[in-house]
């Protein structure tokens, strides 16, 4: 009986090995399919239109940043508006206020504070008085 048991054990082992080989082949096929699928997903992800849009936006941000820096430099070179007002007591802006008031032949009298508040231009009192005298 030991030979019979040994043969049964051997047949059982052969059958089990055969099952394991089949499972292994199935897993190998599934792994191969998954690798191909992941490769396709990577290609789709890298070729998505949003990526191109992001690159375009990044380039625009770089250009806008450079333009802002250039404008900041230009503003640094401009004379300070308030200093000119105090020095000259009259400015283009104050002359324009008079022209606007007289545009229709109607001159409206406004208190000095109202002119300053209305146009939000910090001016000296003498500049406002010169506007009223014109």
C-alpha positions as CSV (number, residue, x, y, z in Angstrom):
1,X,0.0,0.0,0.0
2,X,2.8,2.4,0.4
3,X,3.4,2.3,-3.3
4,X,-0.2,3.1,-4.0
5,X,-0.1,5.9,-1.5
6,X,3.1,7.2,-3.0
7,X,1.5,7.1,-6.5
8,X,-1.5,8.9,-5.2
9,X,0.7,11.5,-3.6
10,X,2.6,11.9,-6.8
11,X,-0.5,12.2,-8.9
12,X,-1.9,14.7,-6.5
13,X,1.4,16.7,-6.6
14,X,1.4,16.7,-10.4
15,X,-2.2,17.9,-10.5
16,X,-1.4,20.7,-7.9
17,X,1.6,21.8,-9.9
18,X,-0.5,21.9,-13.1
19,X,-3.0,24.1,-11.3
20,X,-0.3,26.4,-10.0
21,X,1.2,26.7,-13.5
22,X,-2.2,27.7,-14.9
23,X,-2.8,30.3,-12.2
24,X,0.7,31.6,-12.8
25,X,0.1,31.9,-16.6
26,X,-3.2,33.7,-15.9
27,X,-1.5,36.2,-13.5
28,X,1.3,36.7,-16.0
29,X,-1.2,37.6,-18.7
30,X,-3.1,39.9,-16.3
31,X,0.2,41.6,-15.4
32,X,1.1,42.1,-19.1
33,X,-2.4,43.5,-19.8
34,X,-2.1,45.9,-16.8
35,X,1.3,47.1,-17.9
36,X,0.0,47.9,-21.4
37,X,-3.1,49.6,-19.9
38,X,-0.9,51.7,-17.6
39,X,1.3,52.7,-20.5
40,X,-1.7,53.8,-22.4
41,X,-3.0,55.8,-19.5
42,X,0.5,57.5,-19.1
43,X,0.4,58.5,-22.8
44,X,-3.1,59.9,-22.5
45,X,-2.1,61.8,-19.3
46,X,1.0,63.3,-20.9
47,X,-0.9,64.2,-24.1
48,X,-3.9,65.8,-22.4
49,X,-4.9,69.3,-23.6
50,X,-4.8,70.7,-20.1
51,X,-1.0,70.2,-20.0
52,X,-0.6,72.5,-23.1
53,X,-2.9,75.0,-21.6
54,X,-0.9,75.0,-18.4
55,X,2.3,75.6,-20.3
56,X,0.7,78.5,-22.2
57,X,-0.6,80.0,-19.0
58,X,2.9,79.6,-17.4
59,X,4.4,81.5,-20.3
60,X,1.8,84.2,-20.1
61,X,2.6,84.6,-16.3
62,X,6.3,84.9,-17.1
63,X,5.6,87.6,-19.7
64,X,3.1,89.5,-17.4
65,X,5.6,89.4,-14.6
66,X,8.3,90.9,-16.8
67,X,5.8,93.6,-17.9
68,X,4.9,94.4,-14.3
69,X,8.5,94.7,-13.4
70,X,9.1,97.0,-16.4
71,X,6.1,99.2,-15.4
72,X,7.3,99.3,-11.8
73,X,10.7,100.6,-13.0
74,X,9.0,103.2,-15.2
75,X,6.9,104.4,-12.3
76,X,10.0,104.8,-10.2
77,X,11.3,107.2,-12.8
78,X,8.2,109.4,-12.9
79,X,8.2,112.6,-10.9
80,X,6.0,112.5,-7.8
81,X,2.6,114.2,-8.6
82,X,2.2,115.7,-5.1
83,X,5.6,117.4,-5.1
84,X,4.7,119.1,-8.4
85,X,1.4,120.4,-7.0
86,X,3.0,122.0,-4.0
87,X,5.9,123.5,-6.1
88,X,3.9,125.1,-8.8
89,X,0.5,125.7,-7.0
90,X,-1.2,125.0,-10.3
91,X,-1.2,121.8,-12.3
92,X,-2.6,120.3,-15.4
93,X,-5.2,118.5,-13.3
94,X,-6.3,121.7,-11.5
95,X,-6.6,123.5,-14.9
96,X,-8.7,120.7,-16.2
97,X,-11.0,121.0,-13.2
98,X,-11.7,124.6,-14.1
99,X,-12.2,123.7,-17.7
100,X,-14.7,121.0,-16.7
101,X,-16.6,123.5,-14.5
102,X,-16.8,126.1,-17.3
103,X,-17.4,123.6,-20.1
104,X,-21.1,124.4,-20.5
105,X,-20.8,128.1,-19.5
106,X,-21.9,127.2,-16.0
107,X,-19.6,127.8,-13.1
108,X,-20.5,125.9,-10.0
109,X,-19.0,127.1,-6.8
110,X,-17.8,124.2,-4.6
111,X,-16.1,124.4,-1.3
112,X,-12.4,123.6,-1.3
113,X,-12.8,120.4,0.7
114,X,-15.4,119.1,-1.8
115,X,-13.0,119.5,-4.7
116,X,-10.3,117.5,-2.9
117,X,-12.8,114.8,-1.8
118,X,-14.5,114.6,-5.1
119,X,-11.4,114.1,-7.2
120,X,-9.3,112.4,-4.5
121,X,-6.2,114.4,-5.5
122,X,-4.2,115.7,-2.5
123,X,-3.6,119.4,-3.3
124,X,-2.5,122.3,-1.2
125,X,-5.0,125.0,-0.2
126,X,-3.2,127.6,-2.4
127,X,-3.6,125.4,-5.4
128,X,-7.3,125.1,-4.8
129,X,-7.6,128.9,-4.3
130,X,-5.9,129.5,-7.6
131,X,-8.4,127.2,-9.2
132,X,-11.2,129.2,-7.8
133,X,-9.7,132.5,-9.0
134,X,-9.4,131.4,-12.6
